C-alpha cells in the first residue's frame, strides 16, 4: 500500500532541515540558492518538488530530513529581541484561556511575537488577536515573525500602552506577559465578555501576589496560579535517565474568569 504523502515543497516555502535532535534549521527555500552548514551545504533546488519528510544529502554526504515546520519551530526559531515564552507555558496558557477558532483575544506585550504566533494559530481562520506593545522595534520584529509563520492576517498589532486601557470589548480572553499585569486587571474586566478568561504570565511571585489581589478586588473568580516544570529524558537502552539539564522555573501562570452578581431587590 502506498504511504500517505504530505505537501510538496515549493519555492518560497519554509522547511525545517533536521540533522539531529539538537541541530535543526528553519530555512526558506529559494530556487538557485544553497543553505550552508558545518556538515556541508544543501541545494534548495534538490528540495523543490520533493515531499515534506524527504531525506536529502548535503554536499559532504550527511543526511538532512526536510520536515514541515510545526508551530513550535516557528516559535523557538523566531527572530528575538526579548526573552520568549517556552512552549510548555504557551501550551498551558492556551488551554487555560479556553480559546479556539473564532475567538477574539487581547494580548500584551507582544515582545517578539512568540505568544502572539501561538494565539493566532489557534484562533484562525475567523478569530482575531489584538496585540499591544509599547516598543515599536519589538513590534516590527514580531510582524516579521508572524509573516514567516503565515499568521499575520489574524493579528492586529497595536503600538499602545495597555495599562491606559483596552479598546476592544466583548473579547474571549486577555493574556498578559508584562511587568505590571495588576494595572491591566480593571481594563481586562471591562473588555472581557461574561465568564471570559484572563491569564497572566509573571516571572516573580511578588508580581503574582499583586495580580491575584487585583483580580479579587475587580470581580474575578476561579483564580489560580501554577508553575510548569519540564524535564526531558535521555533514552538509551540500559542508560535511560533524566537529562542533566532541565527547563525549570520560567514563570508563574495566573488564571481567572470574569464573574458578576445580578442584584435582585426583594419586595418587602
VENNORJO-V170441 format. One record per residue. N is the residue number from 1. NEAR is the number of other ideal C-beta (glycine too) atoms within 10 Angstrom. D_FIRST is the distance of its C-alpha to the first C-alpha in whole Angstrom. Layout:
n & near & d_first
N & NEAR & D_FIRST
N & NEAR & D_FIRST
//
This chain:
n & near & d_first
1 & 3 & 0
2 & 4 & 4
3 & 6 & 6
4 & 5 & 9
5 & 10 & 12
6 & 11 & 16
7 & 10 & 19
8 & 13 & 20
9 & 22 & 23
10 & 11 & 26
11 & 15 & 30
12 & 10 & 32
13 & 19 & 29
14 & 17 & 29
15 & 26 & 27
16 & 19 & 27
17 & 20 & 28
18 & 17 & 27
19 & 17 & 29
20 & 11 & 29
21 & 7 & 30
22 & 6 & 33
23 & 13 & 33
24 & 18 & 31
25 & 15 & 32
26 & 16 & 32
27 & 20 & 32
28 & 13 & 32
29 & 20 & 31
30 & 14 & 33
31 & 11 & 33
32 & 9 & 35
33 & 14 & 36
34 & 15 & 35
35 & 19 & 35
36 & 10 & 37
37 & 18 & 36
38 & 9 & 38
39 & 16 & 35
40 & 15 & 35
41 & 13 & 34
42 & 26 & 31
43 & 15 & 31
44 & 21 & 30
45 & 14 & 29
46 & 15 & 26
47 & 24 & 25
48 & 17 & 25
49 & 11 & 22
50 & 14 & 20
51 & 13 & 18
52 & 18 & 19
53 & 14 & 18
54 & 18 & 18
55 & 10 & 21
56 & 17 & 24
57 & 13 & 27
58 & 21 & 30
59 & 13 & 33
60 & 10 & 34
61 & 8 & 30
62 & 16 & 29
63 & 12 & 26
64 & 25 & 26
65 & 16 & 23
66 & 22 & 23
67 & 17 & 22
68 & 15 & 23
69 & 19 & 27
70 & 11 & 27
71 & 17 & 30
72 & 14 & 32
73 & 19 & 31
74 & 23 & 33
75 & 23 & 36
76 & 15 & 36
77 & 17 & 36
78 & 22 & 39
79 & 11 & 42
80 & 15 & 45
81 & 14 & 48
82 & 17 & 48
83 & 13 & 47
84 & 20 & 44
85 & 19 & 42
86 & 17 & 40
87 & 17 & 36
88 & 13 & 38
89 & 23 & 41
90 & 21 & 39
91 & 14 & 36
92 & 17 & 39
93 & 25 & 41
94 & 21 & 38
95 & 12 & 38
96 & 20 & 42
97 & 21 & 42
98 & 15 & 40
99 & 24 & 39
100 & 11 & 36
101 & 10 & 35
102 & 12 & 38
103 & 20 & 41
104 & 20 & 44
105 & 28 & 44
106 & 30 & 47
107 & 27 & 47
108 & 26 & 50
109 & 21 & 50
110 & 29 & 47
111 & 26 & 48
112 & 23 & 45
113 & 36 & 42
114 & 25 & 40
115 & 27 & 41
116 & 31 & 41
117 & 26 & 37
118 & 26 & 36
119 & 30 & 38
120 & 25 & 37
121 & 17 & 34
122 & 18 & 34
123 & 24 & 37
124 & 18 & 35
125 & 8 & 34
126 & 10 & 38
127 & 18 & 39
128 & 19 & 42
129 & 30 & 43
130 & 22 & 47
131 & 26 & 47
132 & 25 & 51
133 & 27 & 52
134 & 17 & 55
135 & 15 & 55
136 & 10 & 54
137 & 9 & 52
138 & 20 & 50
139 & 20 & 49
140 & 14 & 48
141 & 21 & 46
142 & 29 & 44
143 & 17 & 44
144 & 14 & 42
145 & 24 & 39
146 & 24 & 39
147 & 12 & 38
148 & 19 & 36
149 & 21 & 34
150 & 15 & 34
151 & 22 & 36
152 & 19 & 39
153 & 11 & 39
154 & 20 & 39
155 & 24 & 42
156 & 13 & 46
157 & 21 & 48
158 & 20 & 51
159 & 13 & 54
160 & 15 & 56
161 & 15 & 58
162 & 27 & 56
163 & 18 & 59
164 & 11 & 61
165 & 13 & 59
166 & 23 & 56
167 & 13 & 55
168 & 15 & 53
169 & 11 & 53
170 & 10 & 51
171 & 21 & 48
172 & 20 & 46
173 & 28 & 46
174 & 29 & 48
175 & 28 & 47
176 & 27 & 49
177 & 25 & 49
178 & 22 & 53
179 & 12 & 56
180 & 13 & 58
181 & 27 & 55
182 & 21 & 58
183 & 17 & 60
184 & 26 & 57
185 & 24 & 57
186 & 16 & 60
187 & 19 & 58
188 & 29 & 54
189 & 22 & 56
190 & 11 & 57
191 & 24 & 54
192 & 24 & 52
193 & 13 & 51
194 & 9 & 52
195 & 13 & 50
196 & 24 & 48
197 & 24 & 48
198 & 28 & 49
199 & 25 & 47
200 & 28 & 49
201 & 22 & 48
202 & 23 & 51
203 & 14 & 52
204 & 11 & 55
205 & 11 & 56
206 & 9 & 59
207 & 20 & 57
208 & 21 & 55
209 & 14 & 59
210 & 17 & 60
211 & 25 & 57
212 & 19 & 57
213 & 13 & 61
214 & 20 & 60
215 & 25 & 58
216 & 13 & 60
217 & 12 & 63
218 & 17 & 61
219 & 14 & 59
220 & 22 & 56
221 & 12 & 55
222 & 12 & 52
223 & 15 & 53
224 & 11 & 51
225 & 16 & 50
226 & 11 & 47
227 & 14 & 46
228 & 17 & 43
229 & 10 & 43
230 & 12 & 39
231 & 10 & 39
232 & 12 & 36
233 & 9 & 35
234 & 10 & 35
235 & 9 & 32
236 & 8 & 32
237 & 5 & 32
238 & 4 & 36
239 & 7 & 37
240 & 9 & 36
241 & 9 & 38
242 & 10 & 39
243 & 11 & 39
244 & 7 & 43
245 & 8 & 43
246 & 10 & 42
247 & 15 & 42
248 & 10 & 45
249 & 9 & 47
250 & 17 & 46
251 & 19 & 48
252 & 19 & 49
253 & 20 & 47
254 & 23 & 50
255 & 23 & 48
256 & 29 & 51
257 & 19 & 51
258 & 22 & 53
259 & 12 & 55
260 & 10 & 59
261 & 6 & 61
262 & 4 & 62
263 & 5 & 66
264 & 5 & 68
265 & 5 & 71
266 & 4 & 73
267 & 3 & 76
268 & 3 & 79
//
